[in-house]
C-alpha cells in the first residue's frame, strides 16, 4: 500500500533561463534552462525533499516516532531528513560513514542545528552502513521507540515518486524540452524523471555513489511507468567520477566557477558540479545539441560545498586582487 505524501517542499520549483551559461557551453541563448530544485525550501533545500515527502509520509502512516537514515558524512539526504524530523516533531538518528572529529562544517553543522543524533559507522561499505543502521533501529526498539528506516539517499520506488512529480512539472513548464540533465547518485531522482519523461529525455551524470547506478534506476523506475526501462536504454555518462565520490576534479572546479560567474548560481562539488561538467562534455561530443531545449536539474547541495576543503580552497583562490 502506498501512503499519501506529507507536504514538506515549496513546490513547484521555478524553471529559469540561463542564457549566459548556455553561451559559455556552446549552446544557443534560449537552449538552456535551470530547474531550481535547490529552492525546495525546507532545511536549505535540495532534491531529497521530494523523496522525503513520500518516505516520511509512509513512516508517519506506520506510527514512527524516530527517523533513521544513512549517508556519507556530508550527506544532503541526512541533513534534510533531520530537517523533516524537526518540522514534524520526530526524533532522528543519522548513521554516517566515517568517524567524528574530522569536520563540523557544511551539512554536519546543520545536522546539529536540527537536533539530530549521529551514529558513526567507521570506514564501511554500503553493506556495513546498512548493518549499522539496522543495529541502531534494534537499539531504539529496545528503548521503546518506533523507528522508521529511510533508505540511503531516500531512493527507492517510493521516493522516486517525488521525481515523477518533478518530471510532470517540467512537462508543463517547458513541453518542448529535449533533455533533462541530472546528477546520478543513489538513483531515485533519475528514476522518477525517467518514469515521467522517458529514457531518451533524461541524461544522468554518474557521481560515483554506487557501483551500478543503472541497475538502481531500472529497479526504481520500472514499477512507475508502462514504458520499457532497461539499462541499455538509459542515457548515463560515467566520465565525471574521477578518483571517486569525495574527490574534486578540474572539470568540476571549472563547472562550479562557470555557473557562479555566468548566472550567479552556486553548485556543489559532489553532485551538481559533476552534473554540469557532464553537460559540458555532452555538448562537446554532440550528445546535447544547440537548438534543442535542455534543462539542467539543480538538485541543491550548497551546504556540502562548505564541508569540502578542496572546493572551498579552489573557490577562495578564484578571487582576484584589486
Backbone as numpy.savetxt, mean C-alpha at the origin, in Angstrom:
# Nx Ny Nz CAx CAy CAz Cx Cy Cz
-19.64 -15.88 4.95 -20.49 -14.68 4.95 -19.61 -13.44 4.95
-19.92 -12.48 4.07 -19.18 -11.23 4.01 -19.93 -10.17 4.80
-19.28 -9.62 5.80 -19.91 -8.60 6.64 -19.72 -7.23 6.00
-20.62 -6.29 6.29 -20.50 -4.96 5.68 -19.25 -4.24 6.18
-18.69 -3.36 5.35 -17.50 -2.61 5.78 -17.87 -1.57 6.83
-16.88 -1.20 7.64 -17.05 -0.12 8.60 -16.44 1.14 7.98
-17.16 2.25 7.94 -16.61 3.46 7.30 -15.40 4.00 8.07
-14.28 4.11 7.40 -13.06 4.63 8.01 -12.42 5.74 7.17
-12.61 5.69 5.84 -11.90 6.59 4.95 -12.73 7.77 4.48
-12.03 8.77 3.95 -12.66 9.92 3.30 -12.68 9.61 1.80
-13.81 9.09 1.34 -13.92 8.56 -0.01 -15.11 9.18 -0.75
-15.06 9.27 -2.08 -13.95 8.88 -2.97 -12.79 9.86 -2.88
-11.60 9.37 -3.19 -10.42 10.23 -3.20 -10.33 10.99 -4.53
-9.65 12.13 -4.55 -9.56 12.93 -5.77 -8.71 12.25 -6.85
-9.00 12.61 -8.09 -8.15 12.27 -9.23 -7.64 13.57 -9.82
-6.32 13.76 -9.78 -5.74 15.05 -10.15 -4.85 14.92 -11.39
-4.89 15.92 -12.28 -3.96 15.91 -13.41 -2.54 16.18 -12.95
-1.57 15.63 -13.67 -0.16 15.83 -13.33 0.62 16.17 -14.61
0.38 17.36 -15.19 0.96 17.67 -16.50 2.47 17.83 -16.49
3.04 18.41 -15.43 4.49 18.60 -15.40 5.22 17.28 -15.20
4.67 16.42 -14.36 5.26 15.08 -14.19 5.12 14.29 -15.48
3.98 14.40 -16.14 3.78 13.71 -17.42 4.86 14.11 -18.42
5.10 15.41 -18.54 6.11 15.88 -19.50 7.49 15.36 -19.14
7.80 15.34 -17.86 9.12 14.85 -17.43 9.30 13.37 -17.74
8.20 12.62 -17.78 8.28 11.19 -18.07 8.25 10.89 -19.57
7.92 11.90 -20.38 7.83 11.68 -21.81 6.41 11.43 -22.29
5.43 11.79 -21.47 4.03 11.67 -21.85 3.47 13.04 -22.21
2.30 13.06 -22.82 1.64 14.31 -23.12 1.08 14.95 -21.87
0.83 16.27 -21.88 0.40 16.98 -20.67 -0.95 16.54 -20.13
-1.76 15.90 -20.94 -3.07 15.43 -20.48 -3.11 13.92 -20.30
-1.95 13.29 -20.35 -1.90 11.81 -20.32 -1.86 11.23 -18.92
-1.40 12.00 -17.92 -1.13 11.41 -16.60 -2.01 12.05 -15.52
-2.62 11.17 -14.72 -3.46 11.58 -13.60 -3.02 10.82 -12.35
-3.22 11.44 -11.19 -2.82 10.82 -9.93 -4.07 10.58 -9.09
-4.31 9.32 -8.74 -5.40 8.95 -7.85 -4.88 9.09 -6.43
-5.42 10.05 -5.67 -4.82 10.47 -4.41 -5.31 9.61 -3.24
-4.94 8.33 -3.27 -5.30 7.48 -2.14 -4.38 7.68 -0.95
-3.45 8.63 -1.06 -2.74 9.10 0.13 -3.64 10.02 0.96
-4.78 10.40 0.41 -5.69 11.33 1.08 -6.94 10.64 1.60
-6.81 9.40 2.05 -7.96 8.67 2.55 -8.34 9.08 3.97
-7.55 9.98 4.58 -7.98 10.60 5.82 -7.38 10.02 7.08
-7.90 8.94 7.57 -7.56 8.42 8.89 -6.07 8.12 9.04
-5.49 8.53 10.15 -4.17 8.09 10.57 -3.02 8.43 9.64
-3.16 9.48 8.85 -2.11 9.83 7.90 -2.38 9.33 6.49
-3.50 8.62 6.29 -3.93 8.23 4.95 -3.14 7.09 4.34
-3.63 6.61 3.22 -2.98 5.53 2.49 -3.95 4.44 2.10
-3.47 3.55 1.24 -4.34 2.54 0.65 -4.90 1.53 1.63
-4.22 1.32 2.75 -4.66 0.28 3.69 -6.02 0.59 4.31
-6.41 1.86 4.30 -7.71 2.22 4.86 -8.85 1.51 4.13
-8.77 1.45 2.81 -9.84 0.80 2.05 -9.95 -0.68 2.44
-8.84 -1.34 2.65 -8.85 -2.75 3.04 -9.37 -2.91 4.47
-8.92 -2.03 5.36 -9.31 -2.13 6.75 -10.81 -1.92 6.95
-11.45 -1.15 6.08 -12.89 -1.01 6.20 -13.58 -2.37 6.17
-13.05 -3.27 5.36 -13.64 -4.61 5.23 -13.14 -5.57 6.31
-11.83 -5.59 6.53 -11.29 -6.57 7.49 -11.69 -6.23 8.92
-11.70 -4.95 9.26 -12.12 -4.55 10.60 -13.64 -4.68 10.75
-14.37 -4.43 9.65 -15.81 -4.65 9.69 -16.13 -6.09 10.06
-15.39 -7.03 9.49 -15.59 -8.44 9.82 -15.20 -8.73 11.27
-14.11 -8.10 11.74 -13.68 -8.30 13.12 -14.75 -7.82 14.10
-15.33 -6.66 13.83 -16.38 -6.13 14.70 -17.61 -7.04 14.70
-17.96 -7.56 13.53 -19.12 -8.45 13.44 -18.91 -9.72 14.25
-17.65 -10.11 14.42 -17.33 -11.33 15.18 -17.11 -11.04 16.67
-17.29 -9.77 17.07 -17.20 -9.42 18.48 -15.81 -9.16 18.99
-14.86 -8.86 18.12 -13.48 -8.63 18.55 -13.37 -7.37 19.41
-12.46 -7.41 20.40 -12.15 -6.21 21.16 -10.68 -5.81 21.02
-9.91 -6.61 20.28 -8.49 -6.33 20.06 -8.11 -6.70 18.63
-7.43 -5.80 17.94 -6.91 -6.09 16.61 -5.44 -6.48 16.72
-5.07 -7.51 15.98 -3.67 -7.96 15.90 -3.31 -8.02 14.43
-2.15 -7.47 14.09 -1.69 -7.62 12.71 -0.17 -7.64 12.68
0.38 -7.92 11.51 1.82 -8.09 11.35 2.37 -7.13 10.30
3.70 -6.99 10.30 4.33 -6.17 9.28 5.79 -5.93 9.57
6.44 -5.21 8.67 7.80 -4.74 8.90 7.77 -3.62 9.93
8.93 -3.22 10.40 8.99 -2.19 11.45 8.31 -0.90 11.01
8.45 -0.55 9.73 7.86 0.70 9.23 6.57 0.44 8.46
5.83 -0.56 8.86 4.61 -0.95 8.14 3.55 0.15 8.14
3.11 0.55 6.95 1.99 1.47 6.82 0.69 0.81 7.28
0.55 -0.46 6.95 -0.65 -1.19 7.34 -0.77 -1.27 8.87
0.33 -1.54 9.55 0.30 -1.60 11.01 -0.10 -0.25 11.58
0.48 0.82 11.05 0.14 2.17 11.52 -1.35 2.46 11.37
-1.93 2.10 10.23 -3.33 2.40 10.01 -4.26 1.44 10.74
-3.80 0.22 11.02 -4.58 -0.66 11.89 -4.68 -0.06 13.28
-3.57 0.51 13.76 -3.58 1.16 15.06 -4.52 2.37 15.07
-4.50 3.13 13.98 -5.40 4.30 13.88 -6.86 3.87 13.86
-7.16 2.80 13.11 -8.53 2.30 13.05 -8.99 1.83 14.43
-8.10 1.13 15.13 -8.45 0.66 16.47 -8.74 1.84 17.39
-7.92 2.89 17.30 -8.14 4.07 18.14 -9.50 4.70 17.86
-9.84 4.83 16.59 -11.13 5.44 16.24 -12.30 4.62 16.76
-12.16 3.30 16.76 -13.27 2.42 17.10 -13.27 1.97 18.56
-12.29 2.42 19.34 -12.24 2.08 20.74 -11.78 0.66 21.01
-10.93 0.13 20.14 -10.41 -1.22 20.28 -8.96 -1.17 20.74
-8.50 -2.24 21.39 -7.07 -2.39 21.66 -6.38 -2.90 20.40
-5.05 -2.75 20.33 -4.33 -3.21 19.15 -2.92 -3.66 19.54
-2.50 -4.79 18.98 -1.14 -5.29 19.14 -0.54 -5.46 17.75
0.60 -4.86 17.52 1.29 -4.94 16.23 2.49 -5.88 16.39
2.50 -6.95 15.60 3.58 -7.92 15.64 4.53 -7.57 14.49
5.70 -7.06 14.84 6.60 -6.48 13.85 7.89 -7.28 13.72
8.38 -7.34 12.48 9.66 -7.99 12.21 10.79 -7.09 12.71
11.80 -7.70 13.35 12.94 -6.93 13.82 12.99 -6.85 15.33
13.75 -5.88 15.83 13.97 -5.73 17.27 13.76 -4.28 17.67
13.40 -4.03 18.92 13.19 -2.65 19.36 14.50 -1.89 19.47
14.40 -0.58 19.38 15.55 0.27 19.66 16.27 0.83 18.45
16.08 0.22 17.27 16.81 0.71 16.10 16.30 2.08 15.66
15.01 2.33 15.82 14.43 3.59 15.40 13.11 3.79 16.12
12.78 5.04 16.38 11.45 5.37 16.88 10.82 6.42 15.97
11.24 6.49 14.74 10.76 7.53 13.81 9.75 6.94 12.84
9.25 7.79 11.96 8.35 7.34 10.90 7.07 6.72 11.44
6.68 5.58 10.87 5.46 4.92 11.29 5.50 4.47 12.74
6.68 4.12 13.26 6.78 3.68 14.64 6.36 4.77 15.62
6.70 6.02 15.31 6.28 7.12 16.18 4.75 7.21 16.21
4.12 7.03 15.05 2.66 7.11 15.00 2.02 5.90 15.66
2.65 4.73 15.54 2.13 3.55 16.26 1.99 3.87 17.74
3.02 4.48 18.30 2.99 4.82 19.71 1.95 5.88 20.02
1.83 6.87 19.13 0.85 7.94 19.34 -0.57 7.39 19.36
-0.84 6.38 18.53 -2.18 5.79 18.48 -2.43 4.80 19.62
-1.42 4.53 20.44 -1.61 3.68 21.61 -1.42 2.20 21.35
-0.72 1.85 20.27 -0.50 0.43 19.96 0.49 -0.18 20.94
0.33 -1.47 21.19 1.35 -2.26 21.87 2.12 -3.03 20.80
3.42 -3.10 20.94 4.28 -3.74 19.95 4.83 -5.06 20.47
4.82 -6.07 19.60 5.45 -7.36 19.90 6.50 -7.59 18.81
7.76 -7.59 19.20 8.85 -7.73 18.23 9.16 -9.21 18.02
9.16 -9.61 16.75 9.32 -11.04 16.42 10.74 -11.42 16.07
11.65 -10.46 15.97 13.02 -10.76 15.57 13.13 -10.86 14.05
14.29 -11.29 13.58 14.53 -11.38 12.13 13.97 -12.70 11.60
12.68 -12.74 11.35 11.99 -13.95 10.93 11.44 -13.77 9.52
11.15 -14.91 8.87 10.48 -14.85 7.58 8.98 -14.71 7.83
8.18 -14.73 6.73 6.75 -14.52 6.89 6.11 -15.61 7.75
6.57 -16.84 7.59 6.03 -17.93 8.41 6.31 -17.69 9.89
7.52 -17.21 10.20 7.86 -16.91 11.58 7.04 -15.76 12.13
6.77 -14.76 11.29 5.95 -13.62 11.70 4.52 -14.08 11.98
4.00 -14.92 11.11 2.64 -15.45 11.30 2.55 -16.26 12.60
3.59 -17.05 12.87 3.60 -17.86 14.10 3.63 -16.96 15.34
4.40 -15.88 15.27 4.46 -14.95 16.40 3.10 -14.30 16.63
2.41 -13.96 15.54 1.09 -13.35 15.67 0.08 -14.33 16.27
0.16 -15.59 15.86 -0.73 -16.61 16.41 -0.49 -16.77 17.91
0.78 -16.71 18.32 1.10 -16.82 19.75 0.54 -15.63 20.53
0.64 -14.44 19.95 0.07 -13.26 20.60 -1.44 -13.42 20.77
-2.12 -13.91 19.73 -3.56 -14.12 19.83 -3.90 -15.13 20.93
-3.11 -16.19 21.04 -3.35 -17.19 22.09 -3.20 -16.56 23.47
-2.19 -15.74 23.65 -1.98 -15.08 24.94 -3.12 -14.12 25.26
-3.60 -13.41 24.26 -4.71 -12.49 24.47 -5.98 -13.25 24.89
-6.24 -14.38 24.25 -7.41 -15.19 24.62 -7.26 -15.70 26.05
-6.06 -16.10 26.42 -5.83 -16.57 27.78 -6.08 -15.48 28.81
-5.92 -14.21 28.39 -6.17 -13.07 29.26 -7.62 -12.61 29.21
-8.45 -13.36 28.47 -9.86 -13.02 28.40 -10.23 -12.04 27.30
-9.30 -11.73 26.40 -9.58 -10.81 25.29 -10.15 -11.58 24.10
-10.70 -10.82 23.15 -11.26 -11.41 21.93 -10.51 -10.82 20.72
-9.36 -11.40 20.38 -8.55 -10.83 19.30 -9.07 -11.22 17.92
-8.83 -10.34 16.97 -9.05 -10.63 15.55 -7.74 -10.40 14.83
-7.28 -11.40 14.09 -6.02 -11.29 13.36 -6.29 -10.72 11.97
-5.79 -9.52 11.73 -5.93 -8.86 10.43 -4.74 -9.30 9.57
-4.97 -9.78 8.34 -3.87 -10.36 7.57 -2.78 -9.36 7.20
-1.59 -9.89 6.92 -0.43 -9.11 6.50 -0.81 -8.16 5.37
-0.57 -6.87 5.58 -0.89 -5.87 4.57 -2.38 -5.64 4.40
-3.21 -6.28 5.23 -4.65 -6.19 5.05 -5.14 -6.92 3.82
-4.26 -7.73 3.23 -4.54 -8.31 1.92 -5.18 -9.67 2.02
-6.11 -9.91 1.12 -6.88 -11.12 1.01 -8.05 -10.79 0.12
-8.88 -11.74 -0.16 -10.05 -11.46 -1.00 -10.97 -10.44 -0.33
-11.11 -10.53 1.00 -11.98 -9.59 1.70 -11.43 -8.17 1.61
-10.16 -7.97 1.98 -9.58 -6.64 1.92 -9.53 -6.07 0.52
-9.35 -6.95 -0.48 -9.28 -6.49 -1.87 -10.59 -5.85 -2.32
-11.68 -6.13 -1.65 -12.95 -5.49 -2.00 -12.86 -3.97 -1.91
-12.00 -3.48 -1.01 -11.81 -2.05 -0.92 -11.25 -1.45 -2.20
-10.43 -2.22 -2.91 -9.86 -1.71 -4.16 -10.72 -2.03 -5.38
-11.70 -2.88 -5.21 -12.75 -2.95 -6.23 -13.48 -1.61 -6.26
-13.78 -1.09 -5.08 -14.44 0.22 -5.03 -13.56 1.31 -5.64
-12.26 1.26 -5.37 -11.35 2.25 -5.96 -11.38 2.17 -7.48
-11.38 0.93 -8.02 -11.46 0.76 -9.46 -12.75 1.34 -10.02
-13.83 1.17 -9.29 -15.12 1.73 -9.72 -15.08 3.25 -9.71
-14.42 3.82 -8.70 -14.24 5.28 -8.68 -13.46 5.75 -9.90
-12.40 5.03 -10.24 -11.58 5.41 -11.40 -12.39 5.35 -12.69
-13.20 4.32 -12.84 -14.03 4.22 -14.04 -14.97 5.40 -14.16
-15.50 5.86 -13.06 -16.41 7.01 -13.08 -15.66 8.32 -13.29
-14.45 8.44 -12.71 -13.69 9.69 -12.79 -13.00 9.88 -14.13
-12.50 8.79 -14.73 -11.76 8.88 -15.99 -12.04 7.62 -16.81
-13.22 7.55 -17.43 -13.60 6.32 -18.12 -12.64 5.91 -19.23
-11.94 6.88 -19.81 -11.06 6.57 -20.94 -9.66 6.17 -20.52
-9.41 6.00 -19.23 -8.07 5.63 -18.80 -7.67 4.27 -19.36
-6.40 4.15 -19.74 -5.89 2.91 -20.33 -5.20 2.04 -19.29
-4.39 2.67 -18.41 -3.59 1.90 -17.46 -3.59 2.57 -16.10
-3.83 1.79 -15.05 -3.64 2.24 -13.67 -2.36 1.59 -13.17
-1.41 2.42 -12.74 -0.11 1.94 -12.26 -0.11 1.98 -10.74
0.29 0.87 -10.11 0.22 0.78 -8.66 1.36 -0.07 -8.12
1.83 0.27 -6.92 2.83 -0.56 -6.24 2.21 -1.91 -5.90
3.00 -2.97 -6.08 2.54 -4.33 -5.78 3.34 -4.86 -4.59
2.69 -4.89 -3.42 3.33 -5.40 -2.22 2.74 -6.72 -1.80
1.78 -6.68 -0.89 1.13 -7.91 -0.43 0.04 -8.39 -1.37
-0.33 -7.61 -2.37 -1.17 -8.10 -3.46 -2.62 -7.66 -3.46
-3.16 -7.21 -2.34 -4.58 -6.91 -2.27 -5.01 -5.70 -3.06
-4.17 -4.66 -3.09 -4.53 -3.44 -3.82 -4.62 -3.73 -5.31
-3.60 -4.35 -5.87 -3.64 -4.69 -7.29 -4.78 -5.65 -7.58
-5.04 -6.60 -6.70 -6.10 -7.59 -6.93 -7.45 -6.91 -7.08
-7.76 -5.97 -6.19 -9.03 -5.28 -6.29 -9.16 -4.47 -7.56
-8.07 -3.80 -7.96 -8.09 -3.03 -9.21 -8.27 -3.95 -10.41
-7.59 -5.09 -10.40 -7.73 -6.06 -11.49 -9.17 -6.57 -11.58
-9.78 -6.86 -10.43 -11.16 -7.34 -10.42 -12.10 -6.30 -11.00
-11.84 -5.02 -10.73 -12.72 -3.95 -11.21 -12.44 -3.54 -12.64
-11.17 -3.52 -13.04 -10.78 -2.93 -14.32 -10.34 -3.95 -15.37
-9.92 -5.14 -14.94 -9.39 -6.14 -15.86 -7.88 -6.20 -15.82
-7.34 -7.35 -16.20 -5.89 -7.54 -16.12 -5.12 -6.63 -17.05
-5.70 -6.26 -18.18 -4.96 -5.48 -19.18 -4.88 -4.00 -18.83
-5.66 -3.55 -17.83 -5.69 -2.11 -17.51 -4.98 -1.78 -16.20
-4.30 -2.75 -15.61 -3.59 -2.51 -14.35 -2.15 -2.98 -14.49
-1.21 -2.08 -14.16 0.21 -2.40 -14.18 0.74 -2.34 -12.76
1.16 -3.48 -12.22 1.71 -3.53 -10.87 3.22 -3.50 -10.90
3.81 -2.72 -10.02 5.27 -2.63 -9.90 5.67 -3.33 -8.61
6.31 -4.48 -8.74 6.71 -5.31 -7.60 7.70 -4.56 -6.72
7.43 -4.52 -5.40 8.33 -3.85 -4.47 9.18 -4.84 -3.68
8.97 -6.14 -3.89 9.80 -7.14 -3.24 9.28 -7.62 -1.90
8.00 -7.38 -1.60 7.45 -7.80 -0.31 7.18 -9.29 -0.24
6.85 -9.91 -1.38 6.53 -11.33 -1.44 7.38 -12.02 -2.50
7.71 -13.29 -2.30 8.47 -14.00 -3.33 7.68 -14.24 -4.60
6.35 -14.36 -4.52 5.51 -14.61 -5.69 4.25 -13.75 -5.62
4.38 -12.44 -5.88 3.23 -11.55 -5.76 2.12 -11.86 -6.76
2.48 -12.39 -7.94 1.45 -12.71 -8.94 0.47 -13.74 -8.40
0.98 -14.74 -7.70 0.10 -15.77 -7.13 -0.87 -15.16 -6.14
-0.40 -14.20 -5.34 -1.28 -13.54 -4.38 -2.38 -12.76 -5.09
-2.02 -12.03 -6.13 -3.01 -11.24 -6.87 -4.07 -12.15 -7.47
-3.65 -13.24 -8.07 -4.61 -14.19 -8.67 -5.54 -14.75 -7.60
-4.98 -15.17 -6.48 -5.79 -15.77 -5.42 -6.81 -14.80 -4.86
-6.44 -13.52 -4.72 -7.34 -12.54 -4.13 -8.36 -12.01 -5.14
-7.95 -11.89 -6.41 -8.82 -11.26 -7.41 -9.84 -12.23 -8.01
-9.44 -13.47 -8.22 -10.29 -14.41 -8.95 -11.70 -14.53 -8.37
-11.87 -14.60 -7.02 -13.23 -14.73 -6.49 -14.09 -13.47 -6.64
-13.49 -12.35 -7.05 -14.20 -11.07 -7.10 -14.64 -10.67 -8.49
-14.36 -11.49 -9.49 -14.69 -11.11 -10.86 -15.03 -12.34 -11.69
-15.84 -12.11 -12.72 -16.14 -13.20 -13.66 -15.09 -13.29 -14.76
-14.19 -12.28 -14.84 -13.12 -12.31 -15.83 -12.08 -13.37 -15.44
-11.39 -13.90 -16.43 -10.31 -14.84 -16.14 -9.10 -14.08 -15.62
-8.58 -14.51 -14.48 -7.40 -13.89 -13.89 -6.35 -14.98 -13.70
-5.27 -14.89 -14.47 -4.15 -15.83 -14.34 -2.87 -15.03 -14.23
-1.83 -15.67 -13.73 -0.53 -14.99 -13.60 -0.02 -14.52 -14.95
-0.30 -15.30 -15.99 0.19 -14.95 -17.34 -0.50 -13.70 -17.88
-1.72 -13.43 -17.45 -2.45 -12.27 -17.93 -2.09 -10.98 -17.20
-1.52 -11.10 -16.02 -1.21 -9.92 -15.23 -0.06 -9.12 -15.84
-0.15 -7.80 -15.71 0.94 -6.91 -16.12 1.73 -6.54 -14.86
2.89 -7.13 -14.70 3.72 -6.89 -13.51 5.15 -6.59 -13.95
5.70 -5.51 -13.41 7.12 -5.20 -13.62 7.89 -5.60 -12.37
9.02 -6.27 -12.59 9.84 -6.73 -11.47 11.23 -6.11 -11.51
11.34 -4.95 -12.16 12.65 -4.34 -12.38 13.02 -3.26 -11.37
12.20 -3.09 -10.31 12.47 -2.01 -9.36 12.74 -2.50 -7.93
12.90 -3.80 -7.76 13.13 -4.33 -6.41 14.52 -3.99 -5.91
15.51 -3.98 -6.81 16.88 -3.70 -6.40 17.40 -4.77 -5.48
18.12 -4.36 -4.44 18.71 -5.32 -3.51 17.72 -5.81 -2.46
16.49 -5.32 -2.53 15.50 -5.81 -1.58 14.53 -4.74 -1.14
13.50 -5.19 -0.46 12.35 -4.39 -0.02 12.76 -3.13 0.72
13.73 -3.21 1.59 14.08 -2.08 2.46 15.16 -1.18 1.88
15.68 -1.50 0.69 16.79 -0.73 0.13 16.27 0.44 -0.70
17.13 1.42 -0.88 16.83 2.58 -1.71 17.71 2.52 -2.95
17.09 2.57 -4.13 17.83 2.52 -5.38 17.89 3.91 -6.00
18.79 4.10 -6.95 18.90 5.39 -7.61 17.65 5.74 -8.42
17.03 4.78 -9.17 15.78 5.14 -9.86 14.67 5.58 -8.91
14.61 4.99 -7.72 13.59 5.40 -6.74 13.92 6.79 -6.18
15.20 7.04 -5.89 15.60 8.37 -5.43 15.21 9.42 -6.45
15.45 9.13 -7.72 15.10 10.06 -8.79 13.59 10.24 -8.88
12.83 9.16 -8.70 11.37 9.24 -8.74 10.83 10.12 -7.61
11.40 9.98 -6.41 10.98 10.82 -5.29 11.19 12.29 -5.60
12.36 12.61 -6.14 12.65 14.01 -6.48 11.74 14.51 -7.59
11.51 13.66 -8.59 10.73 14.07 -9.75 9.30 14.43 -9.36
8.66 13.57 -8.58 7.28 13.84 -8.16 7.21 15.10 -7.31
8.19 15.26 -6.42 8.19 16.42 -5.53 8.43 17.72 -6.29
9.33 17.68 -7.27 9.74 18.92 -7.93 8.88 19.30 -9.13
8.07 18.36 -9.60 7.17 18.70 -10.71 5.75 18.96 -10.24
5.29 18.24 -9.20 3.90 18.36 -8.78 3.73 18.65 -7.30
4.84 18.73 -6.54 4.71 18.95 -5.11 4.10 17.77 -4.38
4.24 16.58 -4.95 3.69 15.35 -4.37 4.82 14.55 -3.75
4.61 14.11 -2.51 5.64 13.35 -1.79 5.31 11.86 -1.87
6.28 11.08 -2.32 6.17 9.63 -2.38 7.01 9.01 -1.27
6.92 7.70 -1.11 7.74 7.03 -0.10 8.75 6.13 -0.80
9.84 5.74 -0.13 10.92 5.00 -0.79 10.66 3.52 -1.02
9.60 2.96 -0.41 9.37 1.52 -0.51 8.31 1.17 -1.53
7.22 1.92 -1.56 6.08 1.57 -2.41 5.90 2.55 -3.57
5.45 3.76 -3.28 5.10 4.67 -4.37 6.32 5.16 -5.14
7.47 5.27 -4.46 8.68 5.62 -5.19 9.04 4.56 -6.22
8.93 3.29 -5.82 9.18 2.21 -6.77 8.12 2.20 -7.89
6.88 2.49 -7.52 5.82 2.49 -8.54 6.08 3.55 -9.60
6.51 4.75 -9.18 6.80 5.79 -10.18 8.04 5.45 -10.98
9.07 4.88 -10.34 10.24 4.43 -11.10 9.84 3.38 -12.13
8.91 2.50 -11.76 8.41 1.51 -12.70 7.64 2.13 -13.84
6.83 3.16 -13.54 6.11 3.86 -14.60 7.09 4.53 -15.56
8.14 5.17 -15.03 9.15 5.80 -15.89 9.78 4.77 -16.82
10.11 3.60 -16.29 10.70 2.54 -17.11 9.69 2.03 -18.15
8.42 1.96 -17.76 7.39 1.48 -18.68 7.20 2.44 -19.85
7.34 3.74 -19.59 7.26 4.72 -20.68 8.47 4.57 -21.59
9.64 4.38 -21.01 10.86 4.25 -21.84 10.80 3.04 -22.75
10.24 1.93 -22.27 10.26 0.72 -23.11 8.95 0.49 -23.87
8.04 1.46 -23.83 6.84 1.39 -24.66 5.68 0.61 -24.08
5.75 0.24 -22.79 4.63 -0.46 -22.16 3.50 0.51 -21.81
3.86 1.77 -21.58 2.90 2.86 -21.39 3.20 3.91 -22.45
2.18 4.31 -23.22 2.40 5.12 -24.40 1.84 6.53 -24.27
2.53 7.51 -24.87 1.96 8.85 -24.98 0.64 8.79 -25.75
-0.29 9.68 -25.39 -1.59 9.70 -26.04 -2.63 8.83 -25.37
-2.21 8.00 -24.41 -3.13 7.18 -23.64 -3.23 7.73 -22.22
-4.40 7.68 -21.66 -4.60 8.17 -20.30 -4.08 7.13 -19.30
-3.15 7.57 -18.46 -2.56 6.71 -17.44 -2.84 7.29 -16.06
-3.20 6.42 -15.12 -3.45 6.84 -13.74 -2.37 6.25 -12.84
-1.69 7.11 -12.11 -0.75 6.67 -11.08 -1.51 6.63 -9.76
-1.62 5.45 -9.17 -2.36 5.30 -7.91 -1.40 5.57 -6.76
-1.58 6.72 -6.12 -0.72 7.12 -5.00 -1.27 6.48 -3.74
-0.61 5.42 -3.28 -1.13 4.64 -2.16 -0.65 5.14 -0.79
0.01 6.29 -0.75 0.39 6.88 0.53 1.76 6.41 1.01
1.94 6.39 2.33 3.20 5.91 2.90 4.16 6.99 3.34
3.70 8.26 3.35 4.60 9.36 3.71 5.36 9.13 5.02
4.72 8.67 6.12 5.50 8.50 7.36 6.70 7.58 7.20
6.61 6.60 6.29 7.73 5.69 6.07 8.96 6.38 5.54
8.78 7.51 4.85 9.94 8.27 4.37 10.82 8.69 5.54
10.18 9.12 6.63 10.93 9.64 7.78 11.53 8.52 8.63
11.14 7.28 8.37 11.74 6.15 9.06 12.81 5.46 8.23
13.15 6.03 7.06 14.11 5.42 6.14 15.32 6.34 6.06
16.38 5.99 6.78 17.53 6.89 6.93 18.14 7.27 5.59
18.28 6.32 4.67 18.91 6.62 3.38 18.06 7.59 2.57
16.74 7.43 2.63 15.85 8.32 1.89 15.87 9.73 2.47
15.91 9.84 3.79 16.00 11.15 4.42 17.30 11.85 4.04
18.40 11.11 4.06 19.69 11.68 3.68 19.66 12.17 2.24
19.13 11.34 1.34 19.06 11.71 -0.08 18.21 12.96 -0.27
17.10 13.05 0.48 16.23 14.22 0.37 16.93 15.47 0.85
17.61 15.38 1.99 18.33 16.53 2.54 19.45 16.99 1.61
20.13 16.03 1.00 21.24 16.37 0.11 20.75 17.02 -1.18
19.45 16.91 -1.46 18.91 17.52 -2.69 18.72 19.01 -2.57
18.80 19.55 -1.36 18.61 20.99 -1.18 19.85 21.75 -1.65
19.62 22.79 -2.40 20.74 23.61 -2.87 21.14 24.64 -1.85
22.27 25.29 -2.09 22.77 26.36 -1.20 22.67 27.67 -1.95
22.10 28.66 -1.32 21.93 29.97 -1.96 23.01 30.93 -1.48
